[in-house]
Amino acid sequence: MNMGPSMGGGFNIMFTIVPILVVIGFVVVIIGIIFNGARYVKNASSPKQSTFARVIAKRIDVRNHTSHHNHANGAMHPVHSSRTYYYITLQFDNGERKEYLDVKSLYGLLAEGDEGYAQIQGDWIVAFERRMGSPR
């Protein structure tokens, strides 16, 4: 059976491009893992600092991910997962504002307008002690 020049050429290109795309995808994943690991180490090794601040905003970031897995019968089925990140923005006495990742489940305990001493570790907020008389 003669496949003709157009089918044979496209088939060869696919075998050239697909491995390159797989390698590029693998490299991107490895770089992401290294970047996130380095950021975690930086934050975890940062000293904890306590400073007076006011909660001025709270934000939620939901990230969805879909991957495909082979089943025993060879069919591909999507698997969905999501992760929610909670952020708290603080304003300091000097007027500076900065958003921190909530790693200690403070999000539901704080309200915008709360004032007190925030314990910061790198890009994380790890504690907040509300000042007595702070609006709630």
VENLIN-V807516 format. One record per residue. RES is the residue in one small letter. SS is DSSP state (H for helix, E for strand, L for the rest). PHI is phi in radians with two decimals (* if undefined). PSI is psi in degrees with one decimal (NA if undefined). Layout:
res ss phi psi
RES SS PHI PSI
RES SS PHI PSI
This chain:
res ss phi psi
m L * 129.0
n L -1.60 119.7
m L -1.45 -14.4
g H 1.43 160.1
p H -1.20 -32.5
s H -1.25 -39.0
m H -1.25 -42.1
g H -1.11 -41.2
g H -1.15 -42.3
g H -1.16 -36.1
f H -1.13 -41.8
n H -1.17 -39.8
i H -1.10 -39.5
m H -1.07 -41.3
f H -1.24 -15.8
t H -1.56 -42.7
i H -1.38 -42.5
v H -1.01 -47.8
p H -1.07 -35.8
i H -1.13 -44.2
l H -1.12 -37.8
v H -1.12 -44.2
v H -1.12 -43.8
i H -1.06 -44.8
g H -1.07 -42.5
f H -1.08 -44.4
v H -1.10 -42.2
v H -1.08 -43.2
v H -1.10 -44.6
i H -1.10 -43.3
i H -1.08 -41.4
g H -1.08 -42.7
i H -1.11 -44.5
i H -1.11 -43.9
f H -1.09 -47.8
n H -1.15 -37.9
g H -1.12 -42.5
a H -1.12 -39.9
r H -1.15 -40.1
y H -1.10 -46.9
v H -1.07 -42.0
k H -1.03 -48.6
n H -1.18 -44.1
a H -1.14 -30.4
s H -1.63 -3.8
s L -1.26 146.7
p L -1.24 150.1
k E -1.44 132.6
q E -2.17 134.7
s E -1.84 129.4
t E -2.55 149.9
f E -1.31 134.2
a E -2.70 167.0
r E -2.13 135.4
v E -1.33 118.2
i E -1.94 -16.2
a E -2.82 155.1
k E -2.34 144.2
r E -2.53 146.2
i E -2.04 137.4
d E -2.19 112.1
v E -1.76 123.5
r E -1.96 125.1
n E -1.79 147.2
h E -2.44 135.6
t E -2.17 130.4
s E -2.28 164.6
h E -2.04 135.0
h E -2.15 141.6
n E -1.38 136.5
h L -1.71 171.1
a L -0.99 -33.1
n L -1.43 2.6
g L 1.56 -5.0
a L -1.35 144.9
m E -1.62 129.9
h E -2.20 134.1
p E -1.28 144.3
v E -2.13 122.0
h E -1.82 140.9
s E -2.55 158.9
s E -2.51 157.7
r E -2.40 136.9
t E -1.90 129.9
y E -1.96 137.9
y E -1.97 132.5
y E -2.17 143.6
i E -2.21 127.3
t E -1.75 129.1
l E -1.97 148.2
q E -2.06 132.9
f E -1.74 170.1
d L -0.99 -31.2
n L -1.43 3.0
g L 1.61 -10.0
e L -1.17 142.0
r E -2.11 142.5
k E -2.63 141.1
e E -1.68 135.9
y E -2.17 145.8
l E -1.36 128.7
d E -1.46 108.4
v L -1.84 1.9
k L -2.17 22.2
s L 1.01 45.7
l L -1.56 -16.7
y H -0.88 -49.0
g H -1.33 -14.1
l H -1.60 -14.3
l L -1.94 150.2
a L -2.18 152.4
e L -1.03 134.0
g L 1.77 -16.0
d L -1.07 140.0
e E -2.15 146.1
g E 2.92 -162.4
y E -1.72 118.3
a E -1.69 134.3
q E -1.76 119.3
i E -1.95 140.1
q E -2.37 100.5
g L 1.12 -121.3
d L -1.69 12.0
w E -1.88 147.6
i E -1.80 124.7
v E -2.00 -11.1
a E -2.86 155.3
f E -2.60 120.7
e E -1.87 108.4
r E -1.17 135.9
r L -1.29 136.5
m L -1.03 136.9
g L 1.54 -0.7
s L -1.20 137.5
p L -1.05 140.0
r L -2.47 NA
